[in-house]
Amino acid sequence: MSSTHLSEIDDSTNIGLIRTVLRSAGFRGSHAVADPEEKRAALTFLKSEFRNGISSENELLSALKRRDDLCHRHFAECRGISQTAS
């Protein structure tokens, strides 16, 4: 994930915060398991949350977890619908 994706966030401290959150959530670093599309989606989400005033590491991690929980729940519901329809 290059720094050009973070260019909308001015301060290097804020860029570091976003990178820390991505690393803590498993989207960056040597142990990251997310594919590039998932990484981009997480980065886009975090930048949006940051622009909307969420600026602490814990709040950003919590927001990302809520987003992921909703996505996984929605995916499971969609799978359940498709399995019962066949």
N, C-alpha and C positions, 0 to 999 in steps of 0.2 A: 504494500500500500504506500504509494508515494506521497510526498508532502504536498503535491499539487492538489490532491483531494482535500487537503486541509487549508488551502490558501484563503478560503472565505473567513477563517477565524484568524484575527489579526495578531494577537499576542502569543509569543512563543510559550508562555506559561499555560495558556488555554489549549494550545495544540498538544502540549505535554499531558495535560489533563485528559483530553480525548484519547490520546494514545494509551495512557495508563488504564483508562476504563476499558478500552478494547482489549488490552492485554489481560486484565483481570477477568474479563468475560470470556477469554479463550479465542479471541479473534485475531490476535497478534502474538508474535513470539515463536520460539522454536517448537512449542507444544500446541500451537493452534491447529484445530481440526476443521475449522469452517472453510468452505470453499470460497473462491474469490467473490462470487455473487453475494453470498451471505455476509462477507466482510464489507462489501460496498453498501449493502442495505443497512447494516448496523452503523456504519459511519454516517450515512445520510440521516438516519434516525437520530443519532447522537448530536449531529450538527444542528438539526432542527430543534431538538430539546434545549440545547445550549442557547440558541438564538431566542428561544421562548422563555429564558430566564433560569433554567435549571443549570446551576454552575458548580455544584459540589460533586465530588467523586461518588459518594454514597447515593445521592439522589439520581445521578446519571445511571449508575449500576442498577438501581431499583427500577428505574423507568425501562431500561433495556430488558431486564428480567420480566417485567410485566408484559412488554411487547412480545417477547419470546414465548411466554406462557400462553398468551392469546393466540399467537400464530400456531403453536403446537396443538392447542385445543381445537382450533378451527380445522387444522389438517386432519386430526383424528376424527372429528365429526364428519368431514367430507369423505374420509375413507369408510366410515361406518355406513354412510348413505350409499356409497357405490357398492359396498359388499352386500347390502340387503337388497339392492335393486337387481343384482344378477342372479 
